[in-house]
Amino acid sequence: MMLVNYFFRHEVAEKVRAEAREEGREEGREEGVEQERASMVLRILDWRGVPVPDSVRDRVKACSDLEQLKVWAQRAVGAASAEDLFAEGPN
């Protein structure tokens, strides 16, 4: 029974926990960037006075692809409607 208790204090276990914490922090940073970029897309539309239906808002907030969010932010600058974010074709 004591052997198990020592494992949790073992340097290997400490290293595994430290790596897991770092991975968690990195994932949290990535999620923060995604959320910030999604918010920026929606803010651009809002600043321009373009109405944003819930379906568009939900799709933008659910997106985790940073490159796609970048494309949508660029499109938001000139979009006549919120749905124009999802138009096929050049940015």
QUIFENFEN-V185911 format. One record per pair of residues at least 12 apart in sequence whose C-alpha atoms are under 6 Angstrom apart, sorted by the first residue. I is the first residue (numbers start at 1). J is the second residue. Records with the same first field share a line. If there is no record, write none. Layout:
I: J, J
This chain:
34: 64
38: 60, 61
41: 73
45: 76
52: 82
72: 85
